[in-house]
Amino acid sequence: MNRVTRLVEYVKGLQSNENGVELYNKYKDDIVSVKPQEAFEIFKALLDEGSESKEILVFLDKVINAFYKSLSNHKWQMPQNDNFLKDMNLENEGLVKKTDEIKELLKENDLKIKKAKILDKVIELDEFNDHYLKKENILFPYMEKSASKFEGTKIMWSLHDVVRNLLKATKEILQDENSSVQQINVAIANLFFGILGVKKKEELILFPAASEVLSERDWYEIHKQSLEYNFPFMNKDKDDIYDEKI
């Protein structure tokens, strides 16, 4: 039984709500050395056995938290043609600035003013959908073409849909004259957990794995296609195309 097979058993244990500490101790040697591509293999195995993406989302963060140290310590190199990933990382930096601005607005004491100001900022977050579309329509297909294990990207696609639904729900609460401070706080907390959670999974799993399997020609094509989309929360003129490295 190889490491991925053992880690699939570990994840199934989490899925079945077995004792987390006992599971971790049993599979510790494998957990502490898991790599981004192996994470995709694990989730692909679950999908192959009939688990739906939405079912996996229920315990996904437990898995990522268990793998966090190993994944964060994984050494990987950006592709030579790093324009696409640079853009994606800059968009993520802009996203964090937007969420920080919302955190500051939560301190506003006047509820009506608070709702109006936060609503404006949450509406701005809709722009970040282009970040997700570039992954769904460009990056994911290239990864899936390179190896079948990247069918697991459909799980991240499901996470995108979760964020989209959270954005919609948050706007509805902010637009409701009768919503309370507690409802607002819960909605924003859930939204931040979702949207920043996707960012973390990109940095820990998606971008490293993609960098290890895609060719320089792939990255050239991916970046070229990405120019058809907007670049949320970063100052980028669409005519300002980087010098391509191929």
C-alpha positions in Angstrom: 0.0 0.0 0.0 1.6 3.3 -1.1 1.3 6.7 0.7 -1.6 8.0 -1.4 -3.6 4.8 -0.8 -2.9 5.1 3.0 -3.9 8.8 2.9 -7.1 8.0 1.1 -7.9 5.7 4.0 -7.1 8.5 6.4 -9.4 10.9 4.6 -12.2 8.3 4.5 -11.8 8.0 8.3 -12.3 11.8 8.6 -15.3 11.5 6.3 -16.8 8.9 8.6 -16.2 11.1 11.7 -13.7 8.6 13.2 -11.5 9.9 16.1 -9.3 12.6 14.5 -6.4 12.2 16.9 -6.3 8.4 16.6 -6.5 8.7 12.8 -3.7 11.3 12.7 -1.4 9.2 14.9 -2.0 6.2 12.7 -1.2 7.9 9.4 1.2 10.6 10.8 4.2 9.5 8.8 2.3 9.9 5.6 0.5 13.1 6.5 3.7 15.0 7.3 5.1 14.4 3.9 2.1 14.8 1.6 2.6 16.8 -1.6 0.2 19.0 -3.6 -0.1 16.6 -6.5 -0.8 13.8 -4.0 -3.6 15.8 -2.6 -5.2 15.8 -6.0 -4.7 12.0 -6.3 -6.4 11.6 -2.9 -9.5 13.6 -3.9 -9.6 11.9 -7.4 -9.7 8.5 -5.6 -12.7 9.7 -3.6 -14.5 11.0 -6.7 -13.8 7.7 -8.5 -15.4 5.8 -5.6 -18.6 7.8 -5.9 -18.2 10.7 -3.6 -19.7 13.9 -4.9 -17.8 17.2 -4.7 -20.4 18.7 -2.4 -19.9 15.7 0.0 -16.2 16.2 0.0 -16.6 19.9 0.9 -18.1 18.9 4.2 -14.8 17.6 5.6 -12.4 19.3 3.1 -11.1 21.8 5.6 -10.3 19.1 8.1 -8.1 17.5 5.5 -6.4 20.7 4.5 -5.7 21.6 8.1 -4.1 18.2 8.7 -2.0 18.5 5.5 -1.2 22.2 6.1 2.3 21.9 7.5 3.5 19.6 4.9 1.9 21.5 2.0 3.2 24.8 3.3 6.7 23.4 3.5 6.7 22.0 0.0 9.4 23.5 -2.2 8.3 24.4 -5.7 9.3 26.8 -8.4 7.2 29.2 -10.4 7.3 28.5 -14.1 9.6 30.5 -16.2 6.6 32.0 -17.8 5.0 33.1 -14.6 2.8 35.9 -15.9 -0.5 34.1 -15.2 0.4 33.1 -11.7 1.8 36.6 -10.9 -1.5 38.0 -11.9 -3.5 35.5 -9.8 -1.3 36.2 -6.8 -1.7 40.0 -7.2 -5.5 39.5 -7.5 -5.4 37.5 -4.2 -3.4 40.3 -2.5 -6.0 42.8 -3.7 -8.7 40.5 -2.3 -7.1 40.5 1.1 -7.0 44.3 1.1 -10.7 44.4 0.3 -11.6 42.0 3.1 -9.4 44.1 5.5 -11.4 47.2 4.5 -14.6 45.4 5.3 -13.2 44.3 8.7 -12.6 48.0 9.5 -16.2 48.9 8.6 -17.5 46.3 11.0 -16.4 48.7 13.8 -19.0 51.3 12.7 -21.6 51.8 15.4 -24.5 53.2 13.4 -26.1 50.0 12.0 -27.7 51.7 9.0 -24.4 53.4 8.0 -22.6 50.1 8.6 -24.9 48.2 6.3 -24.6 50.7 3.5 -20.8 50.9 3.6 -20.3 47.2 3.9 -22.8 46.5 1.1 -20.8 48.7 -1.2 -17.7 46.8 -0.5 -19.3 43.4 -0.7 -20.7 44.3 -4.1 -17.2 45.1 -5.2 -16.2 41.5 -4.3 -18.4 40.4 -7.2 -15.6 41.5 -9.5 -13.5 38.7 -8.1 -15.6 36.2 -10.1 -13.2 36.8 -13.1 -10.4 35.3 -10.9 -12.5 32.1 -10.6 -13.5 32.1 -14.3 -9.9 32.2 -15.4 -9.3 29.0 -13.3 -12.5 27.3 -14.4 -12.2 28.1 -18.1 -8.5 28.1 -18.7 -6.3 26.6 -15.9 -8.4 23.6 -14.9 -8.8 22.3 -18.5 -5.1 22.5 -19.1 -4.5 20.6 -15.8 -7.1 18.0 -16.6 -5.6 17.4 -20.0 -2.1 16.9 -18.4 -3.3 14.1 -16.0 -6.6 12.5 -15.0 -5.9 13.1 -11.3 -6.7 16.8 -11.9 -10.4 15.9 -12.2 -10.2 16.9 -8.6 -10.3 20.5 -9.7 -14.1 20.1 -9.8 -13.9 20.3 -6.0 -12.4 23.8 -6.2 -15.0 24.7 -8.8 -17.6 23.7 -6.2 -15.9 26.0 -3.7 -16.2 28.8 -6.2 -20.0 28.2 -6.3 -20.1 28.2 -2.5 -18.4 31.6 -2.5 -20.9 32.9 -5.1 -23.8 31.8 -3.0 -22.2 33.3 0.2 -21.8 36.6 -1.7 -25.5 36.6 -2.7 -26.7 35.7 0.8 -24.5 38.4 2.4 -25.8 41.1 0.1 -29.4 40.0 0.9 -28.7 40.3 4.7 -27.1 43.8 4.2 -30.1 44.9 2.1 -32.6 43.7 4.7 -33.7 46.6 6.9 -34.5 44.2 9.8 -31.2 42.3 9.8 -29.2 42.5 13.1 -25.6 43.1 13.9 -25.2 39.4 14.7 -26.6 38.3 11.4 -24.2 40.7 9.6 -21.2 39.5 11.6 -22.1 35.8 10.9 -22.6 36.4 7.2 -19.3 38.3 6.8 -17.4 35.6 8.8 -18.8 32.9 6.6 -18.0 34.8 3.5 -14.4 35.5 4.6 -14.0 31.8 5.6 -15.1 30.8 2.1 -13.3 33.4 -0.1 -10.0 33.3 1.8 -10.2 29.6 2.1 -10.1 29.3 -1.7 -7.1 31.6 -1.7 -5.3 29.3 0.8 -6.1 26.2 -1.3 -4.7 27.9 -4.4 -1.5 28.7 -2.7 -1.0 25.4 -0.9 -2.2 22.9 -3.6 -3.4 24.3 -7.0 -0.6 26.6 -8.0 2.3 24.4 -6.9 0.7 21.3 -8.6 0.0 23.2 -11.8 3.6 24.6 -11.8 5.0 21.0 -11.6 3.0 19.6 -14.5 2.3 22.3 -17.1 4.8 23.2 -19.8 6.2 26.6 -20.6 4.0 26.5 -23.8 1.0 25.8 -21.6 1.7 28.8 -19.4 2.1 31.0 -22.5 -1.3 29.9 -23.8 -2.9 30.2 -20.4 -1.7 33.8 -19.9 -2.7 34.7 -23.4 -6.2 33.5 -22.9 -6.5 35.1 -19.5 -6.1 38.5 -21.2 -9.8 38.2 -22.3 -10.9 38.5 -18.7 -10.8 41.4 -16.2 -8.1 41.5 -13.5 -9.9 42.2 -10.2 -8.3 44.4 -7.6 -5.0 45.0 -9.4 -3.9 47.9 -11.6 -3.5 46.2 -14.9 -4.1 47.8 -18.3 -5.3 45.1 -20.7 -2.9 46.6 -23.3 0.0 46.2 -20.9 1.0 42.7 -21.8 4.1 41.3 -20.2 7.0 40.2 -22.3 6.4 36.5 -22.8 9.0 34.0 -21.9 8.7 30.9 -24.0 
